[in-house]
Amino acid sequence: MNGDTMPAAKTGMPDIAIVPNDRPWRWLAAGWQDLMAVPHLGFVYGGAIVVAGWALVVLLLQVGVAWAILPATAGFFVVAPLLGAGLYEVSRRRERGEETDFIACAAAFRRNGTQLALVGAGLLLIHLFWIRIAGLLFALFFGLGFSPAIETLPMAMLRSDNLLPFLIIGTGFGFVLACVSFAISAVSIPMIIDRDISAFEAVVVSVTAVTRNWRAMALWAGLIVVFTAMALVPFFLGLALVLPLIGHATWHAYRDVVR
């Protein structure tokens, strides 16, 4: 098979290894090595996501739905695994001693593209569902007529008695959806890039891998959330570093857990 166009010749349902609880730190270290080996690929990839984040904020401001910036940004955690597909391909090629370049990044989306698109569609639906839930909760707690200017929106929300229950319930919904999306995508997307496997099979393996290694995966999910949240604070600039680091590390998580 051609490594640029077809998945690696690995078929059948794989075995799932049980890894130590602190293994995510090793995944990060391996991801950092990949990033430093081809930094131009990772930083350009991450920079493109930064620009996309800025464009999303400008769009939401232009259409007058500033309240949606926070849930849309939070939804990044849901779709980020799909965005990292090109980075998984770079790590896969480095592992095999193959050339890595921007064309190689694009190869990840062409190989087994239908199955990759199915998982991506599922993640996108979860993201859109979260945006819809956030809008309904906002209208429920603050009312349809609550539309202060963007510069006064934070203070207006802080003065409202409904802010605390809004945050508690909204965070609860977000946590549940984040857990579902993490279980679905923890290893499924790199697996689709690496193996001749269907989206359904990859999702089943991913959920099984997460449940069998729930302590290690809980740490991994927590590290992803903390690093990404810190990266989002300075106007998304930190994503230029954090996204490629986590993307490469996710490949190593897959290779460590799925045999």
N, C-alpha and C positions, 0 to 999 in steps of 0.2 A: 504493500500500500504506500502511496505517496504521503509523507508527513505533512504536506501543505494542504491537502485537500480531503484526506480521509482520516478517521479516527484510528488510534493505535489498535493493533490486532489483539484486543483483549475482550473476550466475550464471557457471558454467564454472570450469575450473581456472585459478587466477591465476598470474601471473608471480612469480618470486622474485628479489629484488634482492640483490646482494652489497654488504654495508655495511662501512665501516672497522672495524678491530678494537676501537677505543675508543668505538664508538657507544653502548654501554650507559650511559655517563655522560650522554649527551644524553637517553636515555630516562628516566633518573632525574630529570633537570632538568625535563623536560616533565611527568612524573608529579607532581613537587612543585608545579608551577604548578596542575595540576588539583586537587590536594589543598587548596591554599590558596584556590582559587576557591570551593570548597564544603566547607569543613572539617567542618561539622556532619555531613554524610553520611559522610565517610571515618572520622571518629573514633567515631561511633556504630557504624558497621559493624565497625571494628576492636575496639571495646569489647565487642561481642557475641561476637567470637571469643575474647577474653580470658576472659569468663565461661564460655564453652563449654570452654576449656582447664581452668579450675578445676574444673568439674563432672566432666570426664573423670578428673582426678587423684583427686578424692574417690571416684568410683565404683570405680576400680581399687583404692584403699586399702580400701574397704568389702568388696570381694569377695576380698581377701587376695592380690592379685597385684601387689604393689608393684614387682616386677622388670619388669613390663610398662610402667611409666610412661615409661622412657627410649625403648624402641622405638616406643611409641604416639606420643610426642612427636616423635620423628624422622620418623614417618610423616606428620606434618603437612606436610612438604615435598612429599609425594606428592599429597595432596588439596587443598592450598592453591590451585592454579590454578582449580579448580572453585568454591571459596569466593569467589574474586574476581570472579565473573561480574557481580555487581551493580555493581562498580566499573568494569569495562570498559564497561558500559552508560552510566554517568555520563560517562566520557570520550568515548564515541561521541556522546552528545547534546551535550556542550559543543562538540565539533568541528563539529557541524551547526547550532549556534546554537539548540538546543531547550532547553526547560525541564528542569531536573534536580531531582528530589526523591526521597523514599523510595519512592513508587509506581513511579518510573522505574527504581529499582534492581531492584524485583521483576519488572519487565517483561522483564529479561534472562533470567529463568528460564522465563517463559511463551513467549517467542518461540523458535521452532525447538526446543521443549522436548524432543522425543523424541531428537533427535540429541545435544543437550546431555547428556541422561541417559545415553546410550550411552557417551559419553566419560567421564562421571563414574563409571559402573559399572566401566569398565576401570581407572580410577585407584583406585577403592575395592578392586577385586580385588588390585591390586598392593600396596596398603596392608595388606590382610588377609593376603596371602601373606608380607609382611615380618614381621608380628606372629607368624605361625605359625613362620617360620624362626627368629626371635629366641627364641621359647619352646623350640624343639627344641635350639638351640645352648646355651641356658641350662641345660637339663636334662642335655645331653651333657657339659658342662664342669664343672658344679657339683653334679650329681646331683639326683634327685627329692626327696631328704630335706633339701636345702639351703633352709631357710625361716626365716632370722633375722628378728627384729622390724625394722620399718622404720627405727628409729633406729640400729640396729646393722648394717643391711645394707651401707652403703658400706664400713665398716671390715672387715666379714667378707669382702667381695669383694677388698679390697685385700690382705688377708693370704693369699689363695689363690694358689697357683702357676699356676692355670689362667686367671687374669685376663687376662694378656697375649695368649695364643693366642685366648681368647674375643673380645677386642677386635679383634684383627687379622682373624680370620675374619668376625666379625659386621660390621665396618666394610667389608670387601670385598663381602659380600653386599649391604649397604645401598648401597654406591656404585654397584653394577651396577643395582640396582632404581631408584635415584634417576636415573641416566642415562637409563634406559628411559622413566621417567615424564616426565622433562623433555623428551625428544625428542618424546614423544607430545603433550604439552600446551603447549609453548612458545608456539605461536600458534594452536593448533586451537580452543580455547574462544572467544577473541575473534573468530575467523573465523566460527564457527557463529553467534555473536550478530550479526555484521555481514553475513553472506552467506547466500543460499539454497544451502547445501552440506551434503552428508551427513557423518556422523561419520567414516566411512572415508576420504572424500576429504580432510577437514580434517586427519586424523592423517597421511595421506601427505604433504600439503603441509608440515605441521609438521616431520616427520622430515627431509624434503628441505631445508627452510629451515635447520634446525640443522646438517645435515651440510655444506651449502654455505657456511655462515657459522660454521664450528666454532670459530674463534678468538674472534670476537665473542661467540658464544653461550657459550663456556667462561667468558669473563669475566663475562657476565651471570649464568650459573648460580652462579659463585663469589660474586658480589656478593649474590645472593639468599640463599645459604647463610650467609654471614658476617652479613648484616644480621638474618636471621631467628634465627640462633643467639644473637646478642647480645640480641635482643628476648625470647627465651624465658627467659634467665637470671633476670631479676628477676620471677619468678612470672608469666611470660607478659605482664606489663604493657606491655612494649615493642611487642607486636603491635598495640596500639591505634594506633601511628604507622606501624610498618613495613609491616603488611599493606596499608593503603590506599595507601601510597607505591608499593610494588611492584605492586599491582594496577593503578593508573593507568599506571605505567611500562610494564607488560606490554602495555597497549593500544597505546602508542606504538611499542613494539618490533614488534608485529604490523603496524601501519600503515607502518612504515619498511621492513620486510622483504618483506611481501606486497603486491603491486601488482595 
